[in-house]
Amino acid sequence: MIPSLDSAVEAFLAPQERFEELRRTWAFRAGRKLCDLSYANPYDGPSPEAFAALRATLDSAEGLDLQYTPYGGATIPRRLVADRLEETHGLPFHWRDVVLTPGAMAALAVAFRAFGGPPGEGARS
């Protein structure tokens, strides 16, 4: 028996549907405390503050303003993130605990390295 196209599509989309269900549940529970980074685009579009920051950057005379940040992130933003994490989670965070990446692919590379390689290889340093 060949499965119908509908059941094949359902099976294919099941993990995404489960993710969406969990995301909606946690978004509801966390309320305004949640920083949802699951999708790149905010629901309501960029905030006026984001537009203002982009305008200020574009109007700046600095030639390097739009370059990627250093891998790992600059120290001041890392300190600010660590302070906020400590404040919101009540756990001690040091700025060296925070890694900021210049994009999603770099973030995924850091995450995969943190969890180790293929089964049996263990974590890499």
A tleap script that builds the chain and sets N, CA, C and O, in Angstrom:
source leaprc.protein.ff14SB
mol = sequence {
  NMET ILE PRO SER LEU ASP SER ALA VAL GLU
  ALA PHE LEU ALA PRO GLN GLU ARG PHE GLU
  GLU LEU ARG ARG THR TRP ALA PHE ARG ALA
  GLY ARG LYS LEU CYS ASP LEU SER TYR ALA
  ASN PRO TYR ASP GLY PRO SER PRO GLU ALA
  PHE ALA ALA LEU ARG ALA THR LEU ASP SER
  ALA GLU GLY LEU ASP LEU GLN TYR THR PRO
  TYR GLY GLY ALA THR ILE PRO ARG ARG LEU
  VAL ALA ASP ARG LEU GLU GLU THR HIE GLY
  LEU PRO PHE HIE TRP ARG ASP VAL VAL LEU
  THR PRO GLY ALA MET ALA ALA LEU ALA VAL
  ALA PHE ARG ALA PHE GLY GLY PRO PRO GLY
  GLU GLY ALA ARG CSER
}
set mol.1.N position { 0.834 -1.168 0.000 }
set mol.1.CA position { 0.000 0.000 0.000 }
set mol.1.C position { 0.886 1.240 0.000 }
set mol.1.O position { 1.789 1.351 0.830 }
set mol.2.N position { 0.645 2.160 -0.906 }
set mol.2.CA position { 1.406 3.399 -1.011 }
set mol.2.C position { 0.688 4.457 -0.188 }
set mol.2.O position { -0.511 4.678 -0.357 }
set mol.3.N position { 1.442 5.125 0.724 }
set mol.3.CA position { 0.788 6.156 1.533 }
set mol.3.C position { 0.336 7.312 0.648 }
set mol.3.O position { 0.957 7.616 -0.371 }
set mol.4.N position { -0.736 7.936 1.050 }
set mol.4.CA position { -1.243 9.076 0.284 }
set mol.4.C position { -0.288 10.253 0.419 }
set mol.4.O position { 0.514 10.315 1.350 }
set mol.5.N position { -0.384 11.172 -0.509 }
set mol.5.CA position { 0.442 12.366 -0.467 }
set mol.5.C position { 0.168 13.157 0.801 }
set mol.5.O position { 1.090 13.699 1.411 }
set mol.6.N position { -1.097 13.224 1.200 }
set mol.6.CA position { -1.443 13.957 2.418 }
set mol.6.C position { -0.749 13.377 3.647 }
set mol.6.O position { -0.227 14.126 4.472 }
set mol.7.N position { -0.738 12.056 3.776 }
set mol.7.CA position { -0.103 11.458 4.955 }
set mol.7.C position { 1.413 11.619 4.894 }
set mol.7.O position { 2.059 11.755 5.933 }
set mol.8.N position { 1.992 11.606 3.686 }
set mol.8.CA position { 3.430 11.828 3.549 }
set mol.8.C position { 3.795 13.256 3.943 }
set mol.8.O position { 4.802 13.484 4.613 }
set mol.9.N position { 2.976 14.209 3.525 }
set mol.9.CA position { 3.216 15.613 3.874 }
set mol.9.C position { 3.035 15.805 5.373 }
set mol.9.O position { 3.825 16.505 6.006 }
set mol.10.N position { 2.011 15.197 5.944 }
set mol.10.CA position { 1.791 15.280 7.389 }
set mol.10.C position { 2.989 14.757 8.155 }
set mol.10.O position { 3.439 15.387 9.112 }
set mol.11.N position { 3.510 13.612 7.744 }
set mol.11.CA position { 4.670 13.024 8.420 }
set mol.11.C position { 5.892 13.927 8.287 }
set mol.11.O position { 6.668 14.080 9.230 }
set mol.12.N position { 6.053 14.519 7.114 }
set mol.12.CA position { 7.184 15.411 6.868 }
set mol.12.C position { 7.099 16.663 7.739 }
set mol.12.O position { 8.113 17.133 8.254 }
set mol.13.N position { 5.897 17.199 7.903 }
set mol.13.CA position { 5.706 18.440 8.653 }
set mol.13.C position { 5.525 18.237 10.152 }
set mol.13.O position { 5.522 19.211 10.904 }
set mol.14.N position { 5.377 17.008 10.597 }
set mol.14.CA position { 5.104 16.732 12.013 }
set mol.14.C position { 6.137 17.367 12.955 }
set mol.14.O position { 5.736 17.989 13.938 }
set mol.15.N position { 7.444 17.239 12.701 }
set mol.15.CA position { 8.396 17.870 13.625 }
set mol.15.C position { 8.232 19.391 13.691 }
set mol.15.O position { 8.343 19.976 14.769 }
set mol.16.N position { 7.971 20.033 12.556 }
set mol.16.CA position { 7.777 21.486 12.554 }
set mol.16.C position { 6.515 21.857 13.321 }
set mol.16.O position { 6.505 22.832 14.072 }
set mol.17.N position { 5.456 21.087 13.135 }
set mol.17.CA position { 4.212 21.352 13.865 }
set mol.17.C position { 4.429 21.202 15.367 }
set mol.17.O position { 3.916 22.000 16.152 }
set mol.18.N position { 5.182 20.191 15.768 }
set mol.18.CA position { 5.470 19.979 17.198 }
set mol.18.C position { 6.275 21.153 17.750 }
set mol.18.O position { 6.005 21.641 18.847 }
set mol.19.N position { 7.265 21.599 16.980 }
set mol.19.CA position { 8.069 22.744 17.383 }
set mol.19.C position { 7.181 23.971 17.570 }
set mol.19.O position { 7.302 24.689 18.562 }
set mol.20.N position { 6.291 24.205 16.611 }
set mol.20.CA position { 5.392 25.363 16.701 }
set mol.20.C position { 4.497 25.283 17.935 }
set mol.20.O position { 4.254 26.285 18.606 }
set mol.21.N position { 4.017 24.089 18.220 }
set mol.21.CA position { 3.170 23.901 19.402 }
set mol.21.C position { 3.951 24.237 20.672 }
set mol.21.O position { 3.447 24.946 21.543 }
set mol.22.N position { 5.172 23.732 20.777 }
set mol.22.CA position { 6.007 24.028 21.945 }
set mol.22.C position { 6.344 25.515 22.023 }
set mol.22.O position { 6.317 26.106 23.102 }
set mol.23.N position { 6.660 26.115 20.884 }
set mol.23.CA position { 7.011 27.530 20.848 }
set mol.23.C position { 5.834 28.387 21.316 }
set mol.23.O position { 6.014 29.319 22.101 }
set mol.24.N position { 4.634 28.071 20.834 }
set mol.24.CA position { 3.444 28.821 21.251 }
set mol.24.C position { 3.200 28.672 22.754 }
set mol.24.O position { 2.882 29.648 23.434 }
set mol.25.N position { 3.348 27.456 23.266 }
set mol.25.CA position { 3.141 27.198 24.690 }
set mol.25.C position { 4.117 28.016 25.536 }
set mol.25.O position { 3.712 28.686 26.486 }
set mol.26.N position { 5.404 27.958 25.186 }
set mol.26.CA position { 6.414 28.671 25.965 }
set mol.26.C position { 6.306 30.177 25.785 }
set mol.26.O position { 6.582 30.925 26.723 }
set mol.27.N position { 5.917 30.635 24.615 }
set mol.27.CA position { 5.733 32.072 24.405 }
set mol.27.C position { 4.601 32.576 25.294 }
set mol.27.O position { 4.701 33.652 25.882 }
set mol.28.N position { 3.539 31.806 25.390 }
set mol.28.CA position { 2.409 32.182 26.240 }
set mol.28.C position { 2.834 32.212 27.710 }
set mol.28.O position { 2.490 33.141 28.441 }
set mol.29.N position { 3.584 31.188 28.140 }
set mol.29.CA position { 4.012 31.107 29.540 }
set mol.29.C position { 4.985 32.218 29.908 }
set mol.29.O position { 4.884 32.803 30.986 }
set mol.30.N position { 5.924 32.509 29.021 }
set mol.30.CA position { 6.974 33.488 29.327 }
set mol.30.C position { 6.494 34.923 29.170 }
set mol.30.O position { 7.003 35.827 29.832 }
set mol.31.N position { 5.525 35.130 28.304 }
set mol.31.CA position { 5.032 36.490 28.085 }
set mol.31.C position { 6.117 37.404 27.554 }
set mol.31.O position { 6.864 37.031 26.649 }
set mol.32.N position { 6.204 38.595 28.112 }
set mol.32.CA position { 7.161 39.593 27.622 }
set mol.32.C position { 8.597 39.280 28.011 }
set mol.32.O position { 9.519 39.944 27.536 }
set mol.33.N position { 8.809 38.277 28.869 }
set mol.33.CA position { 10.170 37.914 29.263 }
set mol.33.C position { 10.880 37.086 28.186 }
set mol.33.O position { 12.091 36.880 28.252 }
set mol.34.N position { 10.125 36.621 27.209 }
set mol.34.CA position { 10.672 35.737 26.181 }
set mol.34.C position { 11.356 36.528 25.080 }
set mol.34.O position { 10.833 37.530 24.592 }
set mol.35.N position { 12.517 36.066 24.706 }
set mol.35.CA position { 13.203 36.592 23.523 }
set mol.35.C position { 13.201 35.445 22.518 }
set mol.35.O position { 14.059 34.564 22.575 }
set mol.36.N position { 12.249 35.454 21.611 }
set mol.36.CA position { 12.049 34.359 20.659 }
set mol.36.C position { 12.987 34.519 19.470 }
set mol.36.O position { 12.773 35.376 18.612 }
set mol.37.N position { 14.024 33.695 19.424 }
set mol.37.CA position { 14.989 33.750 18.332 }
set mol.37.C position { 14.786 32.599 17.343 }
set mol.37.O position { 15.682 32.287 16.558 }
set mol.38.N position { 13.611 31.970 17.380 }
set mol.38.CA position { 13.385 30.819 16.508 }
set mol.38.C position { 13.232 31.215 15.055 }
set mol.38.O position { 13.487 30.402 14.166 }
set mol.39.N position { 12.821 32.443 14.794 }
set mol.39.CA position { 12.682 32.919 13.424 }
set mol.39.C position { 13.395 34.255 13.297 }
set mol.39.O position { 13.460 35.031 14.250 }
set mol.40.N position { 13.918 34.508 12.133 }
set mol.40.CA position { 14.714 35.722 11.936 }
set mol.40.C position { 13.872 36.989 11.872 }
set mol.40.O position { 14.382 38.067 12.176 }
set mol.41.N position { 12.621 36.901 11.493 }
set mol.41.CA position { 11.796 38.087 11.314 }
set mol.41.C position { 10.784 38.235 12.435 }
set mol.41.O position { 10.024 37.307 12.713 }
set mol.42.N position { 10.765 39.408 13.090 }
set mol.42.CA position { 9.761 39.619 14.136 }
set mol.42.C position { 8.368 39.694 13.518 }
set mol.42.O position { 8.212 40.069 12.356 }
set mol.43.N position { 7.376 39.338 14.294 }
set mol.43.CA position { 6.002 39.321 13.807 }
set mol.43.C position { 5.529 40.689 13.337 }
set mol.43.O position { 4.831 40.795 12.328 }
set mol.44.N position { 5.903 41.724 14.055 }
set mol.44.CA position { 5.422 43.065 13.739 }
set mol.44.C position { 6.412 43.868 12.911 }
set mol.44.O position { 6.249 45.079 12.761 }
set mol.45.N position { 7.426 43.222 12.378 }
set mol.45.CA position { 8.455 43.944 11.639 }
set mol.45.C position { 9.457 44.564 12.600 }
set mol.45.O position { 9.281 44.499 13.816 }
set mol.46.N position { 10.506 45.163 12.055 }
set mol.46.CA position { 11.527 45.775 12.911 }
set mol.46.C position { 10.951 46.917 13.742 }
set mol.46.O position { 10.052 47.634 13.304 }
set mol.47.N position { 11.481 47.064 14.933 }
set mol.47.CA position { 11.028 48.136 15.821 }
set mol.47.C position { 11.579 49.481 15.334 }
set mol.47.O position { 12.554 49.516 14.583 }
set mol.48.N position { 10.971 50.562 15.749 }
set mol.48.CA position { 11.500 51.886 15.387 }
set mol.48.C position { 12.950 52.065 15.853 }
set mol.48.O position { 13.744 52.732 15.191 }
set mol.49.N position { 13.284 51.463 16.997 }
set mol.49.CA position { 14.660 51.550 17.497 }
set mol.49.C position { 15.638 50.858 16.551 }
set mol.49.O position { 16.752 51.340 16.345 }
set mol.50.N position { 15.215 49.712 15.969 }
set mol.50.CA position { 16.081 49.013 15.017 }
set mol.50.C position { 16.299 49.868 13.771 }
set mol.50.O position { 17.420 49.960 13.269 }
set mol.51.N position { 15.232 50.495 13.271 }
set mol.51.CA position { 15.372 51.385 12.116 }
set mol.51.C position { 16.294 52.559 12.438 }
set mol.51.O position { 17.130 52.942 11.620 }
set mol.52.N position { 16.138 53.126 13.630 }
set mol.52.CA position { 16.978 54.263 14.024 }
set mol.52.C position { 18.450 53.860 14.097 }
set mol.52.O position { 19.327 54.609 13.669 }
set mol.53.N position { 18.712 52.668 14.646 }
set mol.53.CA position { 20.095 52.187 14.729 }
set mol.53.C position { 20.672 51.960 13.340 }
set mol.53.O position { 21.830 52.294 13.088 }
set mol.54.N position { 19.875 51.395 12.436 }
set mol.54.CA position { 20.342 51.191 11.065 }
set mol.54.C position { 20.615 52.521 10.375 }
set mol.54.O position { 21.625 52.674 9.687 }
set mol.55.N position { 19.695 53.504 10.563 }
set mol.55.CA position { 19.897 54.826 9.947 }
set mol.55.C position { 21.163 55.482 10.476 }
set mol.55.O position { 21.944 56.047 9.710 }
set mol.56.N position { 21.363 55.406 11.780 }
set mol.56.CA position { 22.553 56.014 12.381 }
set mol.56.C position { 23.821 55.349 11.857 }
set mol.56.O position { 24.820 56.022 11.603 }
set mol.57.N position { 23.780 54.030 11.695 }
set mol.57.CA position { 24.937 53.312 11.176 }
set mol.57.C position { 25.214 53.699 9.734 }
set mol.57.O position { 26.362 53.939 9.359 }
set mol.58.N position { 24.164 53.759 8.924 }
set mol.58.CA position { 24.342 54.110 7.519 }
set mol.58.C position { 24.816 55.546 7.348 }
set mol.58.O position { 25.562 55.845 6.415 }
set mol.59.N position { 24.391 56.438 8.237 }
set mol.59.CA position { 24.793 57.837 8.161 }
set mol.59.C position { 26.173 58.088 8.758 }
set mol.59.O position { 26.736 59.170 8.592 }
set mol.60.N position { 26.713 57.105 9.443 }
set mol.60.CA position { 28.000 57.260 10.110 }
set mol.60.C position { 29.129 57.381 9.094 }
set mol.60.O position { 29.060 56.842 7.989 }
set mol.61.N position { 30.155 58.094 9.494 }
set mol.61.CA position { 31.324 58.251 8.625 }
set mol.61.C position { 32.289 57.072 8.767 }
set mol.61.O position { 33.251 56.966 8.006 }
set mol.62.N position { 32.043 56.207 9.713 }
set mol.62.CA position { 32.936 55.071 9.953 }
set mol.62.C position { 32.772 54.021 8.864 }
set mol.62.O position { 31.656 53.575 8.600 }
set mol.63.N position { 33.848 53.628 8.241 }
set mol.63.CA position { 33.793 52.663 7.159 }
set mol.63.C position { 33.596 51.227 7.605 }
set mol.63.O position { 33.172 50.385 6.814 }
set mol.64.N position { 33.894 50.939 8.849 }
set mol.64.CA position { 33.838 49.553 9.319 }
set mol.64.C position { 32.567 49.232 10.097 }
set mol.64.O position { 32.437 48.131 10.633 }
set mol.65.N position { 31.633 50.170 10.167 }
set mol.65.CA position { 30.431 49.972 10.981 }
set mol.65.C position { 29.604 48.760 10.580 }
set mol.65.O position { 28.961 48.149 11.434 }
set mol.66.N position { 29.607 48.404 9.317 }
set mol.66.CA position { 28.764 47.300 8.863 }
set mol.66.C position { 29.526 45.983 8.702 }
set mol.66.O position { 28.990 45.033 8.132 }
set mol.67.N position { 30.751 45.912 9.188 }
set mol.67.CA position { 31.500 44.659 9.130 }
set mol.67.C position { 31.003 43.708 10.214 }
set mol.67.O position { 30.403 44.125 11.206 }
set mol.68.N position { 31.270 42.413 9.998 }
set mol.68.CA position { 30.938 41.438 11.029 }
set mol.68.C position { 31.736 41.738 12.290 }
set mol.68.O position { 32.830 42.301 12.231 }
set mol.69.N position { 31.175 41.356 13.427 }
set mol.69.CA position { 31.874 41.524 14.694 }
set mol.69.C position { 32.978 40.483 14.789 }
set mol.69.O position { 32.989 39.516 14.027 }
set mol.70.N position { 33.905 40.673 15.717 }
set mol.70.CA position { 34.928 39.644 15.911 }
set mol.70.C position { 34.266 38.334 16.331 }
set mol.70.O position { 33.245 38.343 17.018 }
set mol.71.N position { 34.842 37.221 15.923 }
set mol.71.CA position { 34.283 35.926 16.305 }
set mol.71.C position { 34.320 35.822 17.824 }
set mol.71.O position { 35.372 36.019 18.433 }
set mol.72.N position { 33.214 35.523 18.422 }
set mol.72.CA position { 33.088 35.473 19.876 }
set mol.72.C position { 32.417 36.717 20.407 }
set mol.72.O position { 31.806 36.696 21.475 }
set mol.73.N position { 32.530 37.813 19.655 }
set mol.73.CA position { 31.888 39.057 20.040 }
set mol.73.C position { 32.831 40.005 20.746 }
set mol.73.O position { 33.841 39.594 21.318 }
set mol.74.N position { 32.492 41.263 20.697 }
set mol.74.CA position { 33.262 42.275 21.397 }
set mol.74.C position { 32.981 42.172 22.894 }
set mol.74.O position { 31.932 41.680 23.307 }
set mol.75.N position { 33.918 42.635 23.688 }
set mol.75.CA position { 33.822 42.474 25.140 }
set mol.75.C position { 32.632 43.211 25.751 }
set mol.75.O position { 31.927 42.640 26.583 }
set mol.76.N position { 32.394 44.448 25.365 }
set mol.76.CA position { 31.310 45.216 26.004 }
set mol.76.C position { 29.948 44.571 25.772 }
set mol.76.O position { 29.200 44.408 26.736 }
set mol.77.N position { 29.580 44.191 24.531 }
set mol.77.CA position { 28.290 43.501 24.372 }
set mol.77.C position { 28.224 42.181 25.135 }
set mol.77.O position { 27.167 41.821 25.653 }
set mol.78.N position { 29.331 41.464 25.207 }
set mol.78.CA position { 29.344 40.199 25.951 }
set mol.78.C position { 29.104 40.457 27.441 }
set mol.78.O position { 28.403 39.688 28.099 }
set mol.79.N position { 29.681 41.528 27.968 }
set mol.79.CA position { 29.453 41.888 29.381 }
set mol.79.C position { 27.987 42.252 29.614 }
set mol.79.O position { 27.393 41.847 30.613 }
set mol.80.N position { 27.411 43.014 28.692 }
set mol.80.CA position { 26.002 43.407 28.826 }
set mol.80.C position { 25.083 42.188 28.792 }
set mol.80.O position { 24.143 42.094 29.580 }
set mol.81.N position { 25.355 41.254 27.878 }
set mol.81.CA position { 24.543 40.031 27.792 }
set mol.81.C position { 24.699 39.206 29.062 }
set mol.81.O position { 23.710 38.710 29.602 }
set mol.82.N position { 25.934 39.054 29.547 }
set mol.82.CA position { 26.169 38.280 30.771 }
set mol.82.C position { 25.442 38.905 31.961 }
set mol.82.O position { 24.836 38.200 32.767 }
set mol.83.N position { 25.507 40.232 32.064 }
set mol.83.CA position { 24.800 40.918 33.160 }
set mol.83.C position { 23.299 40.670 33.079 }
set mol.83.O position { 22.653 40.408 34.093 }
set mol.84.N position { 22.749 40.752 31.880 }
set mol.84.CA position { 21.298 40.554 31.702 }
set mol.84.C position { 20.914 39.105 32.013 }
set mol.84.O position { 19.888 38.856 32.647 }
set mol.85.N position { 21.736 38.151 31.568 }
set mol.85.CA position { 21.459 36.741 31.868 }
set mol.85.C position { 21.481 36.497 33.371 }
set mol.85.O position { 20.625 35.793 33.907 }
set mol.86.N position { 22.464 37.081 34.044 }
set mol.86.CA position { 22.557 36.927 35.492 }
set mol.86.C position { 21.329 37.529 36.175 }
set mol.86.O position { 20.778 36.953 37.113 }
set mol.87.N position { 20.913 38.696 35.689 }
set mol.87.CA position { 19.748 39.377 36.250 }
set mol.87.C position { 18.455 38.585 36.033 }
set mol.87.O position { 17.644 38.460 36.950 }
set mol.88.N position { 18.264 38.055 34.832 }
set mol.88.CA position { 17.008 37.377 34.519 }
set mol.88.C position { 16.951 35.943 35.009 }
set mol.88.O position { 15.868 35.426 35.279 }
set mol.89.N position { 18.119 35.282 35.129 }
set mol.89.CA position { 18.113 33.866 35.511 }
set mol.89.C position { 18.605 33.615 36.935 }
set mol.89.O position { 18.464 32.508 37.454 }
set mol.90.N position { 19.181 34.638 37.568 }
set mol.90.CA position { 19.642 34.477 38.942 }
set mol.90.C position { 20.839 33.565 39.083 }
set mol.90.O position { 21.111 33.064 40.174 }
set mol.91.N position { 21.556 33.341 38.003 }
set mol.91.CA position { 22.753 32.499 38.021 }
set mol.91.C position { 23.961 33.354 37.667 }
set mol.91.O position { 23.837 34.322 36.917 }
set mol.92.N position { 25.133 33.003 38.205 }
set mol.92.CA position { 26.307 33.813 37.881 }
set mol.92.C position { 26.777 33.559 36.436 }
set mol.92.O position { 27.119 32.433 36.074 }
set mol.93.N position { 26.786 34.610 35.635 }
set mol.93.CA position { 27.303 34.539 34.270 }
set mol.93.C position { 28.481 35.492 34.165 }
set mol.93.O position { 28.393 36.643 34.592 }
set mol.94.N position { 29.556 35.028 33.612 }
set mol.94.CA position { 30.730 35.859 33.350 }
set mol.94.C position { 30.722 36.197 31.866 }
set mol.94.O position { 30.199 35.422 31.065 }
set mol.95.N position { 31.279 37.317 31.488 }
set mol.95.CA position { 31.261 37.700 30.074 }
set mol.95.C position { 31.954 36.673 29.198 }
set mol.95.O position { 31.638 36.553 28.015 }
set mol.96.N position { 32.895 35.931 29.764 }
set mol.96.CA position { 33.580 34.884 28.976 }
set mol.96.C position { 32.687 33.660 28.752 }
set mol.96.O position { 33.024 32.788 27.951 }
set mol.97.N position { 31.548 33.590 29.456 }
set mol.97.CA position { 30.573 32.520 29.230 }
set mol.97.C position { 29.727 32.794 27.992 }
set mol.97.O position { 29.026 31.905 27.510 }
set mol.98.N position { 29.787 34.009 27.481 }
set mol.98.CA position { 28.931 34.437 26.372 }
set mol.98.C position { 29.733 34.444 25.078 }
set mol.98.O position { 30.818 35.022 25.006 }
set mol.99.N position { 29.184 33.794 24.061 }
set mol.99.CA position { 29.792 33.811 22.735 }
set mol.99.C position { 28.778 34.422 21.779 }
set mol.99.O position { 27.674 33.904 21.612 }
set mol.100.N position { 29.163 35.521 21.161 }
set mol.100.CA position { 28.331 36.161 20.148 }
set mol.100.C position { 28.925 35.833 18.795 }
set mol.100.O position { 30.139 35.911 18.609 }
set mol.101.N position { 28.083 35.470 17.858 }
set mol.101.CA position { 28.589 35.055 16.553 }
set mol.101.C position { 28.129 36.006 15.454 }
set mol.101.O position { 27.110 36.683 15.596 }
set mol.102.N position { 28.881 36.055 14.362 }
set mol.102.CA position { 28.515 36.933 13.251 }
set mol.102.C position { 27.524 36.284 12.293 }
set mol.102.O position { 27.622 36.477 11.081 }
set mol.103.N position { 26.582 35.524 12.814 }
set mol.103.CA position { 25.572 34.912 11.965 }
set mol.103.C position { 25.147 33.550 12.474 }
set mol.103.O position { 25.746 32.989 13.391 }
set mol.104.N position { 24.100 33.035 11.856 }
set mol.104.CA position { 23.513 31.770 12.307 }
set mol.104.C position { 24.435 30.581 12.070 }
set mol.104.O position { 24.505 29.678 12.904 }
set mol.105.N position { 25.135 30.569 10.954 }
set mol.105.CA position { 26.004 29.417 10.672 }
set mol.105.C position { 27.129 29.320 11.702 }
set mol.105.O position { 27.484 28.224 12.137 }
set mol.106.N position { 27.681 30.456 12.086 }
set mol.106.CA position { 28.721 30.448 13.110 }
set mol.106.C position { 28.141 29.996 14.453 }
set mol.106.O position { 28.799 29.268 15.197 }
set mol.107.N position { 26.922 30.418 14.767 }
set mol.107.CA position { 26.277 29.999 16.010 }
set mol.107.C position { 26.050 28.492 16.023 }
set mol.107.O position { 26.282 27.831 17.036 }
set mol.108.N position { 25.599 27.957 14.901 }
set mol.108.CA position { 25.404 26.505 14.813 }
set mol.108.C position { 26.730 25.769 14.970 }
set mol.108.O position { 26.785 24.733 15.633 }
set mol.109.N position { 27.791 26.287 14.372 }
set mol.109.CA position { 29.104 25.651 14.506 }
set mol.109.C position { 29.539 25.624 15.969 }
set mol.109.O position { 30.055 24.611 16.441 }
set mol.110.N position { 29.337 26.718 16.684 }
set mol.110.CA position { 29.685 26.771 18.109 }
set mol.110.C position { 28.852 25.767 18.896 }
set mol.110.O position { 29.378 25.038 19.737 }
set mol.111.N position { 27.549 25.732 18.619 }
set mol.111.CA position { 26.663 24.809 19.350 }
set mol.111.C position { 27.041 23.354 19.095 }
set mol.111.O position { 27.095 22.552 20.027 }
set mol.112.N position { 27.302 23.012 17.840 }
set mol.112.CA position { 27.653 21.625 17.532 }
set mol.112.C position { 28.990 21.245 18.159 }
set mol.112.O position { 29.157 20.118 18.626 }
set mol.113.N position { 29.933 22.165 18.174 }
set mol.113.CA position { 31.221 21.870 18.820 }
set mol.113.C position { 31.051 21.707 20.330 }
set mol.113.O position { 31.718 20.880 20.951 }
set mol.114.N position { 30.158 22.498 20.911 }
set mol.114.CA position { 29.922 22.399 22.351 }
set mol.114.C position { 29.336 21.044 22.727 }
set mol.114.O position { 29.635 20.508 23.794 }
set mol.115.N position { 28.501 20.493 21.851 }
set mol.115.CA position { 27.879 19.196 22.122 }
set mol.115.C position { 28.731 18.038 21.659 }
set mol.115.O position { 28.381 16.887 21.919 }
set mol.116.N position { 29.826 18.294 20.988 }
set mol.116.CA position { 30.714 17.242 20.530 }
set mol.116.C position { 30.427 16.843 19.105 }
set mol.116.O position { 29.472 17.307 18.482 }
set mol.117.N position { 31.268 15.981 18.612 }
set mol.117.CA position { 31.150 15.524 17.231 }
set mol.117.C position { 30.217 14.337 17.116 }
set mol.117.O position { 29.273 14.199 17.895 }
set mol.118.N position { 30.483 13.479 16.142 }
set mol.118.CA position { 29.675 12.270 15.989 }
set mol.118.C position { 29.715 11.413 17.244 }
set mol.118.O position { 30.648 11.523 18.040 }
set mol.119.N position { 28.707 10.555 17.432 }
set mol.119.CA position { 28.674 9.703 18.634 }
set mol.119.C position { 29.998 8.962 18.836 }
set mol.119.O position { 30.564 8.406 17.894 }
set mol.120.N position { 30.473 8.965 20.068 }
set mol.120.CA position { 31.694 8.258 20.397 }
set mol.120.C position { 32.934 9.127 20.355 }
set mol.120.O position { 33.970 8.724 20.884 }
set mol.121.N position { 32.873 10.314 19.742 }
set mol.121.CA position { 34.056 11.161 19.662 }
set mol.121.C position { 34.237 12.048 20.885 }
set mol.121.O position { 35.357 12.450 21.198 }
set mol.122.N position { 33.133 12.359 21.587 }
set mol.122.CA position { 33.225 13.244 22.735 }
set mol.122.C position { 33.367 14.682 22.308 }
set mol.122.O position { 33.488 14.981 21.120 }
set mol.123.N position { 33.352 15.579 23.289 }
set mol.123.CA position { 33.442 17.021 23.009 }
set mol.123.C position { 34.843 17.380 22.542 }
set mol.123.O position { 35.838 16.822 23.004 }
set mol.124.N position { 34.891 18.308 21.633 }
set mol.124.CA position { 36.184 18.820 21.147 }
set mol.124.C position { 36.454 20.148 21.808 }
set mol.124.O position { 35.530 20.861 22.200 }
set mol.125.N position { 37.697 20.472 21.929 }
set mol.125.CA position { 38.033 21.780 22.510 }
set mol.125.C position { 38.605 22.695 21.471 }
set mol.125.O position { 38.946 23.838 21.775 }
savepdb mol mol.pdb
quit
